[in-house]
Amino acid sequence: MSPVACTSARIPTPISSETNLKKMKTDSKCITDYPLTTYPEDSSPIALKWGASTSEERGPVACSWNAGGLQKHNAIGAHAGGYCIYHALAVGSNQLDKDHKADYTNAQPAFNIKQNESWFNDKDVVSMDPLGHLTPTLFNEVSEKEDIEIRPSIAVTKATLKLAELKEAVAAGRLEVDGNIVTNKDGDAAVSKVAVEPVWYLPGVAERFGITEDQLRKALFEDTNGMYPELVTRPDIKVFLPPIGGATVYIFGDTSKIGDGVTPLALRVHDECNGSDVFGSDICTCRPYLIFGIEEAVKEAQNGGVGMVVYFRKEGRSLGEVTKYLVYNARKRGGDTADEYFHRTECIAGVRDMRFQQLMPDVLKWLGIKKIDRMLSMSNMKYDAIVEQGIDIIERVPIPDEMIPEDSRVEIDAKINSGYFTTGTVKDAGELKTVHGRTWKGFE
């Protein structure tokens, strides 16, 4: 790939002369000269070959500039996704030693994720590090030898899920207490969990979106207002850790059966909605569908299959909560009807959805999933993305009508009209005009 910006000229450092250095020492107590970027000719990055057939050949993802990292890092960005800034605040406020070395004793995965062929090619998994949970084991020697920080980007654990709705499901007889999956009459459910930070292989991400790597790098550099100069000065570095949210996988049942091609799988892929998921806002179907997905996943596990919920941090269709609330205001003040549902979002955000599901199937392929027996989703975008990545979906399951809050009919009917899966009726444009959400009467 050819660089998209000239690398022969240097971007000047903040301190350009001895006089300025002396002045900055006096004015701001700044005593260090910082490079704004690095260049290939000054660096010797640790070897990293995405998609290599072995972990030794693949090598670790190393983005930290600590210790010897300035010359040896092979990835752009920082660990922890959107939380990386808090790490910087902890260092900047002297609450954390920037050279702190993590002790990963007993932090290894709580259960085994079997290796899959998707880990060792550069097409199947491009938005997460397939070896991210094994980093302390696989690359500790490299870390010590090269004097560079190498951190995990995936963690694997177990927990108990306590939800009021699961207790209600037990009381109503929809779920049975089996002592294994559902452990008691309170509906407590045993769950295995995987947390994933985003790690992007830029050539693969660009290919998913049908653009060139140059185009992707340019867009990422320019639209983040130059936050990551190495996107354009280091075309030799192919991996980027973006400051965005990751995903959590909740697994019910025997984790060793995932992706075996025989055991039935029920899956809910859910995108974050803080207002509904956590606080129960009824303007959308998010929490009801999440709870339905969890309950169906538990049932699948109790029947000898595997149930799974994958929760992505993509608040407000990846538009963010501020934009989402602005859209809510525009909808409620403009007459909240289903025919205007997407239009109001487009007026404010310019697009109706920025979740871009092209990268979503990576975590499924990482787990070796080739078939989904019951897809607990109505989304055409999620369905298309999964099928396009070669994963079969046998049955699609819409949210039951009785679980749809009245105020969210605007959302669900608009989505069904736009192509979302349903086993019921699809309202036409004229009928959408008659679907109204509640007003703000009494609140203004």
Secondary structure, DSSP 8 states (H G I E B T S, - for coil): ---SS--SS----S--SHHHHHHHHHHH-------S---GGG-------TT-SSHHHH-------TTTHHHH--EEE-TTGGGHHHHHHHHHTTSS-TT-----TT-S-SS-----GGGGSSSS--SS-TTTTSHHHHSHHHHHHHT-----SEEEEEEEE--HHHHHHHHTTSS---SSSB-STT--EEEEEEEE---EEHHHHHHHTTS-HHHHHHHHHHHTTTS-THHHH-TT--EEE-SS--EEEEEES-GGGTTSSSS-EEEEEEE--HHHHTT--SSSSHHHHHHHHHHHHHHHHHTTSEEEEEEE--TTTTT-HHHHHHHHHHHHHT--BGGGHHHHHHHHHSSS----GGGTTHHHHHTT--EEEEE----HHHHHHHHHTT-EEEEE----GGGS-GGGHHHHHHHHHHT---SS----HHHHTT-B----TTT-
